[in-house]
Every structure is written in C-alpha cells, then in structure tokens.
Amino acid sequence: MSAGKDILVIDDDRDLVDTLRIVLESKAYAVRTAYDGQDGFRRIEEKIPDLIILDVMMATVTEGFDLACILNNRPEYRDIPIIMVTSFPKVMAETGPDTFQHILGEDWPVSIFIEKPVDPEKLLTAIEDIWKEKDET
C-alpha cells in the first residue's frame, strides 16, 4: 500500500528531516525534502506529493500554517494530506497564546498533528491511517 508513495518533508530542522527520511525510506516511501515554506511550495509545484509532513514554525512562527492555508485555498493542492509536526503547543504554553491569537480561531487545514519530538511509530501509524482513509473514499 505504501511502496512508492511520494512524501514531501518540510522542516527547517535538518537533523529531523534526515531522521524522518531514514524512517520513511525504510518503509519504501519516496521522500523529498525542503527546509522552508517557499522551497516546499516550489517542490509541490514541481510534483504534487501524495502526503506532506510539515513543521509549523520555521522562518516565522506560522510559516507552516501559512503554507497549509495556501495549499488549502488552491483546488489543485487542497486534497494533499498534511501531517503537521510541531512543538507549537509547547511554545504556545511558554510564550502565551497572544503570540498566536491571529491563527487560533482558524480551521487548521491539516489531517493530523504530531508533537515534537516525533515518535517514528506514531508517525508511520498516522501515515498508514491516512492511506486507509483515502482508499475508503
């Protein structure tokens, strides 16, 4: 079911990206990477991935969220499942919700949130759940 599926990992943490690549490739996923939202969008335009793993906070505290909203507003990209990996809840707890007030009321255009540090088994289960859900629709 998963072999050959194209996953785009967008995160500014190069160590995490390398780790996720190893985990995903061990399950026969094709993995592409980007280290910020702009590069990620370019890679999406080059080839639409089957799934995106996306960080929230990169160059700005909402860069990943902003990219997810852009994708959600474009019909050609709207159906790409997005798994958002983030330390956002921890940062919000540390800095207070006022920093993020402008996005808290928004509908988050993502399939699943996974908190950092990423548990590889939890991530793989989430991906498989997304494939099963897509197969059922």
C-alpha positions as CSV (number, residue, x, y, z in Angstrom):
1,M,0.0,0.0,0.0
2,S,2.8,2.4,0.9
3,A,5.5,1.5,-1.6
4,G,6.4,4.3,-3.9
5,K,4.2,6.9,-2.3
6,D,5.8,10.3,-2.6
7,I,6.2,12.2,0.8
8,L,7.5,15.7,1.0
9,V,9.0,16.7,4.4
10,I,9.2,20.4,5.0
11,D,11.1,21.4,8.2
12,D,14.0,23.7,9.0
13,D,15.5,21.2,11.4
14,R,17.9,19.3,9.1
15,D,18.6,16.6,11.7
16,L,14.9,15.9,12.0
17,V,14.5,15.8,8.2
18,D,17.3,13.3,7.9
19,T,15.8,11.2,10.6
20,L,12.4,11.2,9.0
21,R,13.9,10.4,5.6
22,I,15.6,7.3,7.1
23,V,12.4,6.2,8.8
24,L,10.2,6.8,5.8
25,E,12.6,5.2,3.2
26,S,12.8,2.1,5.4
27,K,9.1,1.7,4.6
28,A,9.6,2.1,0.9
29,Y,8.3,5.7,0.7
30,A,9.9,8.1,-1.8
31,V,11.0,11.1,0.2
32,R,11.7,14.6,-1.0
33,T,12.7,17.4,1.3
34,A,12.5,21.2,1.8
35,Y,13.8,23.3,4.6
36,D,11.4,26.2,4.5
37,G,7.9,27.0,3.2
38,Q,9.0,28.7,0.0
39,D,11.2,25.8,-1.1
40,G,8.5,23.4,-0.1
41,F,5.9,25.2,-2.2
42,R,8.3,25.1,-5.2
43,R,8.7,21.3,-4.7
44,I,4.9,20.9,-4.6
45,E,4.6,22.8,-7.9
46,E,7.3,20.6,-9.4
47,K,5.4,17.4,-8.4
48,I,2.4,17.1,-6.2
49,P,3.2,14.8,-3.4
50,D,1.0,12.1,-2.0
51,L,1.5,13.5,1.5
52,I,3.2,16.4,3.2
53,I,4.9,16.3,6.6
54,L,5.1,20.0,7.6
55,D,6.6,21.9,10.5
56,V,4.6,25.0,11.8
57,M,7.4,27.2,13.0
58,M,10.3,27.8,10.5
59,A,11.3,31.3,9.3
60,T,8.3,32.6,11.1
61,V,6.2,31.2,13.9
62,T,3.4,30.4,11.5
63,E,5.2,29.6,8.2
64,G,4.0,26.0,8.0
65,F,0.4,27.0,8.9
66,D,0.5,29.8,6.3
67,L,1.7,27.3,3.7
68,A,-1.0,24.8,4.6
69,C,-3.6,27.6,4.2
70,I,-2.3,28.5,0.8
71,L,-2.5,24.8,-0.3
72,N,-6.0,24.5,1.1
73,N,-7.1,27.5,-0.9
74,R,-5.9,26.1,-4.2
75,P,-8.0,23.4,-5.7
76,E,-5.1,21.6,-7.3
77,Y,-3.4,21.2,-3.8
78,R,-6.4,21.1,-1.5
79,D,-6.6,17.3,-1.2
80,I,-3.0,16.7,-0.3
81,P,-3.0,15.2,3.2
82,I,-0.8,17.2,5.6
83,I,0.7,15.8,8.8
84,M,1.9,18.8,10.9
85,V,4.8,18.0,13.2
86,T,5.4,20.8,15.7
87,S,6.5,21.9,19.1
88,F,3.8,24.6,18.7
89,P,1.8,23.5,21.9
90,K,5.0,23.7,24.0
91,V,6.0,27.1,22.5
92,M,2.4,28.4,23.0
93,A,2.5,27.3,26.6
94,E,5.9,29.0,27.1
95,T,5.1,32.3,25.3
96,G,1.3,32.6,25.9
97,P,-1.5,32.4,23.4
98,D,-1.3,36.1,22.5
99,T,1.5,35.4,20.1
100,F,-0.7,33.1,18.1
101,Q,-4.1,34.8,18.6
102,H,-4.4,35.6,14.9
103,I,-4.4,31.9,13.9
104,L,-6.1,30.3,16.9
105,G,-9.6,30.8,15.6
106,E,-8.7,29.4,12.1
107,D,-9.6,26.0,10.9
108,W,-6.3,24.2,10.6
109,P,-6.0,22.7,7.1
110,V,-4.1,19.6,8.2
111,S,-5.0,15.9,8.6
112,I,-3.1,15.2,11.8
113,F,-0.9,17.0,14.3
114,I,2.1,15.2,15.8
115,E,4.0,16.8,18.6
116,K,7.8,17.0,18.5
117,P,9.9,15.1,19.4
118,V,8.4,12.9,16.7
119,D,7.8,9.2,17.7
120,P,8.5,7.3,14.4
121,E,5.9,4.6,15.1
122,K,3.2,7.2,15.8
123,L,4.2,9.0,12.5
124,L,4.1,5.7,10.5
125,T,0.7,4.8,12.0
126,A,-0.6,8.2,11.2
127,I,0.5,7.9,7.6
128,E,-1.0,4.4,7.2
129,D,-4.3,5.7,8.7
130,I,-4.3,8.5,6.1
131,W,-3.8,6.0,3.2
132,K,-6.6,3.8,4.6
133,E,-8.9,6.7,4.8
134,K,-8.1,7.8,1.3
135,D,-8.7,4.3,0.0
136,E,-12.1,4.2,1.6
137,T,-13.3,7.4,0.0
